[in-house]
Amino acid sequence: MKKIKIKVNGKLKKVNENTKLLNLINSLKIPIKKVAIEVNQEIIDKKKLNRINLKNNDKIEIVHFIGGG
């Protein structure tokens, strides 16, 4: 299977072509409810994670929510 290069929070990562964004999030063991996800500077609706195929050179930013006061 062909690999593509993506950047996740600034770090280069190789994944299989046609990898879904949801699969990437799950493989990184990230709790979906506690993050905001951006692909190529566009915030992604979490209901659509399983419909988005990653493409070569995609830039993914995953921002964790932190509570505090």
Backbone as JSON Lines, residues from 0, in Angstrom:
{"i":0,"aa":"M","n":[0.84,-1.19,0.0],"ca":[0.0,0.0,0.0],"c":[0.89,1.25,0.0]}
{"i":1,"aa":"K","n":[0.49,2.25,-0.77],"ca":[1.25,3.48,-0.9],"c":[1.14,4.32,0.37]}
{"i":2,"aa":"K","n":[2.26,4.93,0.74],"ca":[2.31,5.8,1.91],"c":[2.25,7.26,1.45]}
{"i":3,"aa":"I","n":[1.64,8.1,2.3],"ca":[1.64,9.53,2.05],"c":[2.26,10.22,3.26]}
{"i":4,"aa":"K","n":[2.74,11.44,3.06],"ca":[3.34,12.22,4.15],"c":[2.34,13.27,4.6]}
{"i":5,"aa":"I","n":[2.18,13.36,5.9],"ca":[1.33,14.4,6.49],"c":[2.11,15.02,7.65]}
{"i":6,"aa":"K","n":[1.64,16.16,8.11],"ca":[2.23,16.76,9.31],"c":[1.15,16.79,10.38]}
{"i":7,"aa":"V","n":[1.5,16.29,11.56],"ca":[0.59,16.31,12.7],"c":[1.26,17.16,13.78]}
{"i":8,"aa":"N","n":[0.65,18.3,14.09],"ca":[1.21,19.24,15.07],"c":[2.68,19.54,14.77]}
{"i":9,"aa":"G","n":[2.99,19.73,13.47],"ca":[4.34,20.1,13.06],"c":[5.31,18.96,12.86]}
{"i":10,"aa":"K","n":[4.91,17.73,13.18],"ca":[5.81,16.58,13.03],"c":[5.42,15.77,11.81]}
{"i":11,"aa":"L","n":[6.42,15.43,10.99],"ca":[6.18,14.64,9.79],"c":[5.79,13.21,10.17]}
{"i":12,"aa":"K","n":[4.79,12.69,9.5],"ca":[4.3,11.33,9.78],"c":[3.92,10.7,8.45]}
{"i":13,"aa":"K","n":[4.18,9.41,8.32],"ca":[3.76,8.68,7.12],"c":[2.6,7.78,7.48]}
{"i":14,"aa":"V","n":[1.56,7.82,6.65],"ca":[0.39,6.97,6.85],"c":[0.02,6.35,5.51]}
{"i":15,"aa":"N","n":[-0.8,5.3,5.56],"ca":[-1.26,4.68,4.33],"c":[-2.18,5.62,3.57]}
{"i":16,"aa":"E","n":[-2.09,5.55,2.25],"ca":[-3.0,6.32,1.41],"c":[-4.44,5.9,1.75]}
{"i":17,"aa":"N","n":[-5.37,6.82,1.67],"ca":[-6.79,6.59,1.99],"c":[-7.06,6.36,3.48]}
{"i":18,"aa":"T","n":[-6.12,6.75,4.34],"ca":[-6.37,6.69,5.78],"c":[-7.42,7.73,6.14]}
{"i":19,"aa":"K","n":[-8.39,7.34,6.93],"ca":[-9.42,8.28,7.4],"c":[-8.86,9.09,8.56]}
{"i":20,"aa":"L","n":[-9.32,10.32,8.68],"ca":[-8.89,11.18,9.79],"c":[-9.22,10.53,11.13]}
{"i":21,"aa":"L","n":[-10.37,9.89,11.23],"ca":[-10.76,9.21,12.47],"c":[-9.76,8.12,12.84]}
{"i":22,"aa":"N","n":[-9.29,7.36,11.85],"ca":[-8.31,6.3,12.12],"c":[-7.0,6.88,12.65]}
{"i":23,"aa":"L","n":[-6.58,8.03,12.1],"ca":[-5.37,8.68,12.58],"c":[-5.54,9.09,14.04]}
{"i":24,"aa":"I","n":[-6.66,9.73,14.36],"ca":[-6.92,10.19,15.73],"c":[-6.91,9.0,16.69]}
{"i":25,"aa":"N","n":[-7.57,7.9,16.29],"ca":[-7.61,6.7,17.14],"c":[-6.22,6.1,17.32]}
{"i":26,"aa":"S","n":[-5.41,6.08,16.24],"ca":[-4.07,5.48,16.34],"c":[-3.16,6.29,17.25]}
{"i":27,"aa":"L","n":[-3.44,7.59,17.35],"ca":[-2.64,8.44,18.24],"c":[-3.17,8.42,19.67]}
{"i":28,"aa":"K","n":[-4.26,7.67,19.9],"ca":[-4.87,7.53,21.22],"c":[-5.27,8.89,21.81]}
{"i":29,"aa":"I","n":[-5.9,9.7,20.97],"ca":[-6.33,11.03,21.38],"c":[-7.82,10.99,21.72]}
{"i":30,"aa":"P","n":[-8.2,11.47,22.91],"ca":[-9.63,11.51,23.27],"c":[-10.36,12.58,22.46]}
{"i":31,"aa":"I","n":[-11.2,12.17,21.53],"ca":[-11.86,13.07,20.59],"c":[-12.65,14.17,21.3]}
{"i":32,"aa":"K","n":[-13.26,13.85,22.42],"ca":[-14.11,14.84,23.11],"c":[-13.31,15.99,23.69]}
{"i":33,"aa":"K","n":[-12.0,15.83,23.85],"ca":[-11.19,16.85,24.52],"c":[-10.26,17.61,23.58]}
{"i":34,"aa":"V","n":[-10.52,17.53,22.26],"ca":[-9.65,18.21,21.31],"c":[-10.44,18.93,20.23]}
{"i":35,"aa":"A","n":[-9.78,19.89,19.59],"ca":[-10.27,20.5,18.35],"c":[-9.31,20.04,17.26]}
{"i":36,"aa":"I","n":[-9.85,19.73,16.09],"ca":[-9.03,19.2,15.0],"c":[-9.15,20.12,13.79]}
{"i":37,"aa":"E","n":[-7.98,20.44,13.25],"ca":[-7.91,21.33,12.11],"c":[-7.11,20.63,11.01]}
{"i":38,"aa":"V","n":[-7.62,20.66,9.77],"ca":[-6.89,20.11,8.63],"c":[-6.71,21.25,7.64]}
{"i":39,"aa":"N","n":[-5.45,21.55,7.32],"ca":[-5.13,22.63,6.38],"c":[-5.84,23.93,6.77]}
{"i":40,"aa":"Q","n":[-5.75,24.26,8.03],"ca":[-6.29,25.5,8.62],"c":[-7.81,25.59,8.58]}
{"i":41,"aa":"E","n":[-8.48,24.45,8.48],"ca":[-9.94,24.42,8.5],"c":[-10.4,23.53,9.65]}
{"i":42,"aa":"I","n":[-11.21,24.08,10.56],"ca":[-11.69,23.29,11.7],"c":[-12.66,22.24,11.19]}
{"i":43,"aa":"I","n":[-12.5,21.02,11.69],"ca":[-13.27,19.88,11.21],"c":[-14.39,19.55,12.2]}
{"i":44,"aa":"D","n":[-15.59,19.36,11.66],"ca":[-16.73,18.89,12.45],"c":[-16.45,17.43,12.83]}
{"i":45,"aa":"K","n":[-16.5,17.13,14.12],"ca":[-16.15,15.78,14.57],"c":[-17.07,14.7,14.01]}
{"i":46,"aa":"K","n":[-18.28,15.08,13.59],"ca":[-19.19,14.1,12.98],"c":[-18.69,13.64,11.61]}
{"i":47,"aa":"K","n":[-17.76,14.39,11.02],"ca":[-17.27,14.08,9.67],"c":[-15.91,13.4,9.66]}
{"i":48,"aa":"L","n":[-15.35,13.09,10.83],"ca":[-14.0,12.51,10.9],"c":[-13.86,11.23,10.09]}
{"i":49,"aa":"N","n":[-14.92,10.42,10.05],"ca":[-14.84,9.14,9.35],"c":[-15.05,9.31,7.84]}
{"i":50,"aa":"R","n":[-15.38,10.52,7.4],"ca":[-15.6,10.75,5.96],"c":[-14.43,11.46,5.3]}
{"i":51,"aa":"I","n":[-13.44,11.86,6.09],"ca":[-12.32,12.63,5.54],"c":[-11.12,11.72,5.32]}
{"i":52,"aa":"N","n":[-10.72,11.6,4.05],"ca":[-9.51,10.85,3.71],"c":[-8.33,11.81,3.74]}
{"i":53,"aa":"L","n":[-7.25,11.38,4.38],"ca":[-6.05,12.21,4.42],"c":[-5.38,12.18,3.05]}
{"i":54,"aa":"K","n":[-4.78,13.33,2.69],"ca":[-4.09,13.45,1.42],"c":[-2.64,13.84,1.67]}
{"i":55,"aa":"N","n":[-1.79,13.56,0.68],"ca":[-0.38,13.89,0.79],"c":[-0.21,15.37,1.13]}
{"i":56,"aa":"N","n":[0.67,15.64,2.07],"ca":[1.01,17.0,2.52],"c":[-0.08,17.7,3.33]}
{"i":57,"aa":"D","n":[-1.1,16.96,3.79],"ca":[-2.08,17.57,4.69],"c":[-1.38,18.01,5.97]}
{"i":58,"aa":"K","n":[-1.84,19.14,6.52],"ca":[-1.32,19.62,7.8],"c":[-2.44,19.53,8.82]}
{"i":59,"aa":"I","n":[-2.25,18.67,9.81],"ca":[-3.26,18.44,10.83],"c":[-2.77,19.06,12.15]}
{"i":60,"aa":"E","n":[-3.61,19.85,12.75],"ca":[-3.33,20.41,14.08],"c":[-4.39,19.88,15.03]}
{"i":61,"aa":"I","n":[-3.92,19.34,16.14],"ca":[-4.83,18.8,17.17],"c":[-4.56,19.59,18.45]}
{"i":62,"aa":"V","n":[-5.58,20.31,18.89],"ca":[-5.42,21.18,20.05],"c":[-6.24,20.61,21.2]}
{"i":63,"aa":"H","n":[-5.58,20.39,22.34],"ca":[-6.25,19.85,23.53],"c":[-6.89,20.99,24.32]}
{"i":64,"aa":"F","n":[-8.1,20.73,24.79],"ca":[-8.76,21.67,25.69],"c":[-8.22,21.44,27.09]}
{"i":65,"aa":"I","n":[-7.9,22.52,27.78],"ca":[-7.41,22.4,29.15],"c":[-8.28,23.26,30.04]}
{"i":66,"aa":"G","n":[-8.83,22.62,31.06],"ca":[-9.68,23.36,32.0],"c":[-8.84,24.12,32.99]}
{"i":67,"aa":"G","n":[-9.41,25.09,33.58],"ca":[-8.68,25.86,34.58],"c":[-9.46,27.08,34.99]}
{"i":68,"aa":"G","n":[-8.87,27.85,35.82],"ca":[-9.59,29.04,36.27],"c":[-8.68,30.14,36.68]}
